[in-house]
């Protein structure tokens, strides 16, 4: 509930253009470890697994700790929520050029090409027919996109219906201007 309220408030702030970051040096691996520890019990309750591959040799970023934590937790939560069977979530970090890449893959229901174009819009939810077992308001991914872009990064999705999804964040290692 706290995460949902936080997302609603952050979305409102983003819409008003008053979104400010509290930039500091953060260790992405430490943030990921905490996010995983917060969701691990839910994954194990569904007999699932989380695999973590810390391949980034330079895991330090200049970022807003709270927003980066929310971004990662949001993507992990979606990976869990949209997995029909035993969830298998794979989180990988790596460095590429002057960026740190974070990929979160799942074995979930996937997203059609048509819906991939809309998933980052505020309040958009992928239609699931008469299945209403996944709760939410369509705020999470719009928040993720806005917060990642505010950090000077990008987010992309690769997915296919019935075959899971991979969300990849690319965040600059160097300090950004807080505008």
C-alpha positions as CSV (number, residue, x, y, z in Angstrom):
1,X,0.0,0.0,0.0
2,X,2.9,2.3,0.9
3,X,4.5,1.8,-2.5
4,X,1.2,2.5,-4.3
5,X,0.7,5.7,-2.4
6,X,4.3,6.7,-3.1
7,X,3.8,6.1,-6.8
8,X,0.6,8.1,-6.9
9,X,2.3,11.1,-5.2
10,X,5.4,10.8,-7.4
11,X,3.2,10.7,-10.5
12,X,1.4,13.8,-9.4
13,X,4.7,15.6,-8.8
14,X,6.0,14.4,-12.2
15,X,2.9,15.7,-13.9
16,X,3.4,19.1,-12.3
17,X,7.1,19.3,-13.4
18,X,8.4,19.7,-9.9
19,X,10.2,16.4,-9.8
20,X,13.6,16.9,-8.0
21,X,16.2,14.3,-7.3
22,X,18.4,14.1,-4.3
23,X,21.6,13.0,-6.0
24,X,24.2,11.1,-4.1
25,X,26.7,8.3,-4.9
26,X,24.9,5.0,-4.5
27,X,25.9,1.4,-4.9
28,X,23.4,-0.2,-7.3
29,X,24.2,-3.7,-6.1
30,X,23.4,-2.7,-2.5
31,X,20.0,-1.3,-3.6
32,X,19.3,-4.4,-5.6
33,X,20.1,-6.7,-2.7
34,X,17.7,-4.8,-0.5
35,X,14.9,-4.8,-3.1
36,X,15.4,-8.6,-3.6
37,X,15.3,-9.2,0.2
38,X,12.0,-7.3,0.3
39,X,10.4,-9.5,-2.3
40,X,12.1,-12.8,-1.9
41,X,9.5,-14.2,0.6
42,X,6.7,-13.5,-1.8
43,X,8.6,-15.2,-4.6
44,X,9.4,-18.3,-2.5
45,X,5.8,-18.5,-1.3
46,X,4.9,-19.1,-5.0
47,X,7.7,-21.7,-5.2
48,X,9.7,-19.3,-7.4
49,X,13.3,-18.3,-7.7
50,X,15.3,-15.1,-8.1
51,X,18.7,-15.3,-9.8
52,X,21.1,-12.4,-9.4
53,X,24.1,-11.8,-11.7
54,X,26.2,-8.9,-10.6
55,X,28.3,-8.5,-13.6
56,X,28.8,-4.7,-13.3
57,X,32.4,-4.0,-12.3
58,X,31.5,-0.4,-11.6
59,X,28.2,-0.5,-9.6
60,X,28.4,3.1,-8.3
61,X,26.0,5.7,-9.7
62,X,25.1,9.3,-8.9
63,X,21.4,8.9,-8.3
64,X,18.5,9.4,-6.0
65,X,18.5,6.4,-3.6
66,X,14.8,6.4,-2.9
67,X,13.7,6.7,-6.5
68,X,16.2,4.1,-7.7
69,X,15.0,1.7,-5.0
70,X,11.4,2.3,-6.1
71,X,12.3,1.8,-9.8
72,X,13.9,-1.6,-9.1
73,X,11.3,-2.8,-6.7
74,X,8.5,-1.8,-9.1
75,X,10.1,-3.9,-11.9
76,X,10.6,-6.9,-9.5
77,X,7.1,-6.6,-8.3
78,X,5.7,-6.6,-11.8
79,X,7.9,-9.6,-12.7
80,X,6.3,-11.4,-9.8
81,X,2.7,-10.3,-10.3
82,X,2.7,-11.2,-14.0
83,X,4.1,-14.7,-13.7
84,X,1.4,-17.3,-14.0
85,X,3.4,-20.3,-12.8
86,X,6.4,-20.5,-10.5
87,X,8.1,-17.2,-11.0
88,X,11.6,-17.2,-12.3
89,X,13.1,-13.7,-12.1
90,X,16.6,-13.0,-13.4
91,X,18.3,-9.7,-12.5
92,X,21.5,-8.8,-14.2
93,X,23.8,-5.8,-14.0
94,X,26.6,-4.9,-16.4
95,X,28.6,-1.9,-17.5
96,X,28.5,-0.7,-21.1
97,X,30.4,2.4,-22.2
98,X,29.6,5.1,-19.5
99,X,26.4,3.4,-18.4
100,X,25.2,0.8,-15.9
101,X,22.6,-1.6,-17.3
102,X,20.1,-3.3,-15.1
103,X,18.0,-6.1,-16.7
104,X,15.0,-7.8,-15.0
105,X,13.6,-10.8,-16.9
106,X,10.7,-13.0,-16.0
107,X,8.8,-16.0,-17.2
108,X,5.5,-14.3,-17.0
109,X,2.6,-13.7,-19.4
110,X,4.5,-11.3,-21.6
111,X,3.3,-8.3,-23.5
112,X,2.1,-8.1,-27.1
113,X,3.9,-5.7,-29.4
114,X,0.7,-3.6,-29.6
115,X,0.6,-3.1,-25.8
116,X,4.4,-2.5,-25.5
117,X,3.9,0.9,-27.1
118,X,1.5,1.9,-24.3
119,X,2.8,0.3,-21.1
120,X,4.7,3.4,-20.0
121,X,1.6,5.7,-20.2
122,X,0.0,6.8,-17.0
123,X,-3.0,4.6,-16.0
124,X,-2.5,2.2,-18.9
125,X,-2.9,-1.5,-18.0
126,X,-2.5,-4.4,-20.4
127,X,-5.9,-6.0,-20.9
128,X,-6.1,-9.5,-19.4
129,X,-9.6,-10.4,-20.4
130,X,-11.7,-11.5,-17.5
131,X,-8.7,-12.2,-15.3
132,X,-8.6,-9.6,-12.5
133,X,-6.1,-11.3,-10.2
134,X,-3.4,-8.6,-10.8
135,X,-4.1,-5.5,-8.9
136,X,-2.9,-2.0,-9.8
137,X,-3.7,1.3,-11.3
138,X,-1.2,1.5,-14.2
139,X,1.1,3.9,-12.4
140,X,4.2,1.8,-11.9
141,X,5.7,1.8,-15.3
142,X,4.9,5.4,-16.1
143,X,6.7,6.3,-12.9
144,X,9.6,4.0,-13.8
145,X,10.0,5.7,-17.1
146,X,9.8,9.2,-15.8
147,X,12.2,8.6,-12.9
148,X,14.7,6.8,-15.2
149,X,14.6,9.6,-17.7
150,X,15.0,12.2,-14.9
151,X,18.2,10.4,-14.1
152,X,19.4,10.8,-17.7
153,X,18.7,7.2,-18.5
154,X,16.4,5.0,-20.7
155,X,14.2,2.0,-20.1
156,X,13.2,-0.5,-22.8
157,X,11.2,-3.6,-22.9
158,X,11.5,-6.8,-24.9
159,X,8.6,-9.2,-24.6
160,X,6.4,-11.7,-26.4
161,X,3.0,-12.8,-25.3
162,X,3.2,-16.0,-23.2
163,X,7.0,-15.9,-23.1
164,X,7.9,-13.4,-20.4
165,X,9.4,-9.9,-20.5
166,X,12.8,-8.2,-20.0
167,X,13.0,-4.6,-18.8
168,X,16.4,-3.0,-19.3
169,X,17.4,0.2,-17.6
170,X,20.4,2.2,-18.9
171,X,21.7,4.7,-16.3
172,X,24.7,7.1,-16.8
173,X,27.5,6.5,-14.3
174,X,28.6,10.1,-14.4
175,X,26.8,12.8,-12.4
176,X,23.7,14.4,-14.0
177,X,22.4,17.9,-13.7
178,X,19.3,18.0,-11.4
179,X,16.8,19.9,-13.4
